[in-house]
């Protein structure tokens, strides 16, 4: 049965992106520091068509997160910095013409747009009728495999509050951002109950995985 799985990196004080996010600074002030554990890895380089890279305790975690994923859901802010109605269709994401997903990606937005087919099997579909619709479409497209919830914080918080999440895998970076996009910010106490499945200590990060009960 297809599950909704979250894999995301968070600062020690709970932020998944820094303040003042923009096209020039997509992760906000200090946001790049969250992912310094990830960028040198062999798995990261392979996702972007490059060779080399290091292998450490994080490698198995990244491989586990990528396994059995057939579709992805993300918020519009993660897809790009364009706000309000689409002015045109010139914005095609942060990742160039061959994004690292290689499967269907469903982008939550209030403003409809035609699907965007990219190289490597990635198609961005824009869902304007809510998180339940996006999840249903993603599960259908995944063909029995799982759905990855990529972020950002607002979308994650909505799925958690709605009780639609099955698994949470958080990488905690030794960074304090102080402000930005905060995980769990709008989730009411007692709504989400978790069972810890594993914890992995790795260079510059700690990975904790939970089942949502």
C-alpha positions as CSV (number, residue, x, y, z in Angstrom):
1,X,0.0,0.0,0.0
2,X,1.3,3.4,-1.0
3,X,2.5,5.6,1.9
4,X,3.2,9.3,2.2
5,X,6.8,9.8,3.4
6,X,8.5,13.0,4.5
7,X,12.3,13.3,4.2
8,X,13.6,16.8,5.1
9,X,16.5,18.6,6.8
10,X,15.8,20.9,9.8
11,X,17.9,23.2,11.9
12,X,18.3,22.6,15.6
13,X,15.7,25.2,16.3
14,X,13.1,23.8,13.9
15,X,13.5,25.6,10.6
16,X,13.7,24.0,7.1
17,X,14.5,27.2,5.3
18,X,16.0,30.6,6.4
19,X,14.4,34.0,6.1
20,X,14.2,36.2,3.0
21,X,14.0,33.4,0.4
22,X,14.3,34.6,-3.2
23,X,15.4,33.5,-6.6
24,X,18.9,34.6,-5.8
25,X,18.8,32.8,-2.4
26,X,16.2,30.0,-2.6
27,X,16.9,28.5,0.8
28,X,16.9,31.9,2.6
29,X,19.6,33.4,4.7
30,X,21.7,30.6,6.2
31,X,19.6,27.9,4.6
32,X,22.4,26.4,2.6
33,X,24.1,25.5,5.8
34,X,21.4,23.0,6.6
35,X,22.5,20.8,3.7
36,X,26.3,20.9,4.0
37,X,26.1,17.2,5.2
38,X,24.4,16.3,1.9
39,X,26.2,18.2,-0.9
40,X,29.5,16.2,-0.7
41,X,27.8,12.8,-0.8
42,X,28.1,10.4,-3.7
43,X,24.3,10.1,-3.7
44,X,23.8,13.8,-4.2
45,X,26.3,14.0,-7.0
46,X,24.7,11.0,-8.8
47,X,21.2,12.7,-8.5
48,X,22.7,15.6,-10.5
49,X,24.5,13.5,-13.1
50,X,28.0,13.9,-11.6
51,X,30.6,11.3,-10.5
52,X,32.6,11.0,-7.3
53,X,31.6,12.1,-3.9
54,X,32.1,10.6,-0.4
55,X,30.3,7.8,1.4
56,X,29.5,8.0,5.1
57,X,26.8,7.1,7.5
58,X,24.4,9.4,5.7
59,X,24.7,7.5,2.5
60,X,22.5,4.6,3.6
61,X,19.9,7.0,4.9
62,X,19.7,8.9,1.6
63,X,19.4,5.5,-0.3
64,X,16.6,4.4,2.0
65,X,14.7,7.7,1.5
66,X,14.9,7.3,-2.3
67,X,13.9,3.7,-2.4
68,X,10.4,2.8,-3.6
69,X,9.4,6.4,-4.4
70,X,7.1,6.7,-7.4
71,X,5.9,10.3,-7.1
72,X,6.7,13.5,-5.2
73,X,4.5,16.3,-3.7
74,X,5.9,19.8,-3.1
75,X,4.7,23.3,-2.4
76,X,4.8,26.1,-4.9
77,X,7.5,27.9,-3.0
78,X,9.7,24.9,-3.4
79,X,9.1,24.8,-7.1
80,X,10.0,28.4,-7.5
81,X,9.8,32.0,-6.3
82,X,7.0,33.2,-8.5
83,X,4.0,34.5,-6.5
84,X,0.3,35.0,-7.4
85,X,-1.0,34.1,-10.9
86,X,1.6,32.7,-13.3
87,X,2.7,35.6,-15.5
88,X,3.8,33.1,-18.1
89,X,5.3,29.6,-18.2
90,X,8.9,30.7,-18.4
91,X,9.7,29.5,-14.8
92,X,10.6,25.8,-15.1
93,X,11.9,25.1,-11.6
94,X,15.3,25.4,-9.9
95,X,16.8,22.2,-11.4
96,X,17.4,22.9,-15.1
97,X,15.9,20.7,-17.9
98,X,16.7,17.4,-16.2
99,X,15.4,17.6,-12.6
100,X,16.6,14.9,-10.2
101,X,13.2,13.4,-9.6
102,X,12.7,11.2,-12.7
103,X,9.0,10.6,-11.8
104,X,5.8,12.6,-11.6
105,X,5.9,15.6,-9.3
106,X,2.7,17.3,-8.0
107,X,3.0,21.0,-7.1
108,X,0.4,22.5,-4.8
109,X,-0.7,26.0,-5.9
110,X,-3.7,28.3,-5.9
111,X,-3.2,29.1,-9.6
112,X,-3.7,26.4,-12.3
113,X,-1.0,25.8,-14.9
114,X,-0.6,23.2,-17.6
115,X,1.7,20.2,-16.8
116,X,5.3,20.7,-17.5
117,X,7.2,17.8,-19.0
118,X,10.9,17.7,-18.5
119,X,13.8,15.4,-19.4
120,X,14.5,12.2,-17.6
121,X,10.9,11.3,-16.9
122,X,10.0,14.2,-14.6
123,X,6.6,15.9,-15.2
124,X,5.4,18.7,-12.9
125,X,1.6,18.8,-12.5
126,X,0.1,21.8,-10.8
127,X,-2.7,20.9,-8.3
128,X,-5.0,23.7,-7.3
129,X,-7.8,21.8,-5.5
130,X,-6.1,20.9,-2.2
131,X,-3.7,18.6,-0.5
132,X,-6.1,15.6,-0.6
133,X,-6.4,15.8,-4.3
134,X,-2.6,16.1,-4.7
135,X,-2.1,13.0,-2.6
136,X,-4.7,11.0,-4.5
137,X,-3.1,12.0,-7.8
138,X,0.4,11.2,-6.6
139,X,-0.6,7.8,-5.2
140,X,-2.3,6.9,-8.5
141,X,0.8,8.0,-10.5
142,X,3.1,6.2,-8.1
143,X,1.5,2.8,-9.1
144,X,1.8,1.2,-5.7
145,X,5.1,2.7,-4.7
146,X,5.4,5.4,-2.0
147,X,5.0,9.2,-2.3
148,X,7.7,11.5,-1.1
149,X,6.6,14.8,0.5
150,X,9.5,17.1,-0.3
151,X,8.4,20.3,1.5
152,X,8.3,23.1,2.3
153,X,7.3,23.7,5.8
154,X,3.8,25.0,5.1
155,X,2.8,22.0,3.0
156,X,4.3,19.5,5.5
157,X,2.4,21.2,8.4
158,X,-0.9,20.9,6.4
159,X,-0.4,17.2,5.7
160,X,0.5,16.5,9.4
161,X,-2.5,18.5,10.7
162,X,-4.8,16.5,8.3
163,X,-3.5,13.2,9.5
164,X,-2.3,12.1,6.1
165,X,1.4,11.5,6.8
166,X,2.7,7.9,7.3
167,X,6.4,8.4,8.0
168,X,8.7,11.3,9.0
169,X,12.5,11.2,8.4
170,X,14.2,14.3,9.7
171,X,17.9,15.2,9.3
172,X,18.8,17.6,12.1
173,X,21.7,19.9,11.2
174,X,23.8,21.6,13.9
175,X,22.6,25.0,12.7
176,X,20.5,27.7,14.5
177,X,18.7,29.9,12.0
178,X,16.5,31.9,14.4
179,X,13.7,32.5,11.8
180,X,12.4,31.4,8.5
181,X,10.1,28.5,7.5
182,X,9.4,26.4,10.6
183,X,8.4,22.8,10.8
184,X,5.5,21.8,13.1
185,X,4.7,25.5,13.6
186,X,0.9,25.2,13.1
187,X,0.4,21.6,14.2
188,X,-1.6,21.5,17.4
189,X,-0.4,19.5,20.4
190,X,-1.6,16.0,20.5
191,X,-2.6,15.8,16.9
192,X,0.5,13.9,15.7
193,X,1.7,10.8,17.6
194,X,5.1,9.3,16.7
195,X,7.0,6.1,17.2
196,X,10.7,6.3,16.7
197,X,12.1,3.8,14.2
198,X,15.8,4.6,14.1
199,X,18.4,7.2,14.8
200,X,21.7,7.6,12.8
201,X,24.6,9.8,13.9
202,X,26.6,11.0,10.9
203,X,29.1,13.8,10.1
204,X,27.4,17.2,10.5
205,X,23.9,15.7,11.0
206,X,21.7,13.3,12.9
207,X,18.9,11.4,11.1
208,X,15.8,10.4,13.1
209,X,13.0,8.4,11.5
210,X,9.4,8.1,12.9
211,X,6.3,6.3,12.1
212,X,3.2,8.4,12.4
213,X,0.8,6.4,14.6
